[in-house]
Amino acid sequence: MARLFPIRHVIGYIFSLILSVVGLGVVFWDLNPTAGLWILIVCALIQASLQLVLFMHIGETDNKKSLYFNIAYALFVGLVTIFGTLFTMLWGW
């Protein structure tokens, strides 16, 4: 029965909530903007890797080449979307 209980997922969920509270705390604490930005970046990177490993089962496949290709493609699409939006809406291209 202990094998059926997803303890890793529960711990990941709790850790994800803690990281979200820390990110929300940056808004309520009176921090230097640079320090707040670094805390948010670190929390976002930890939470993204936690989501990939635990909830999207990124480490449970045998085909690592397609896995890394899919991650690289998702990053490419995300960056094109972000910078395309900046180019058109802010920089007037």
C-alpha positions, 0 to 999 in steps of 0.5 A: 500500500505504501508503494501506491501512495505518491509521496514524491508528488505530495512532497513536490506539491508542498515544495511548489506551494512553498516556492509560490509563497516565497515568490508572493512574499517578494511582493509584500517584503520591502526588498531592493528590486534587484534582490527581489528579481533574483529571488524570483528567478531562482524560485522560478527555475527551481519550480520549473525543474520540479514541475518537469521532473515530478509532474511531467515525468521528464526522467522516466523515458528511455529516449533522452535525445527526443526529450532534450529536443522537445525541451529545446524546442519549447524554450525556442517557442517561448523565447520567440513568443516573448521577444516577438511580443516585445519587438512588436508592442514595445519596440515598434517593429 
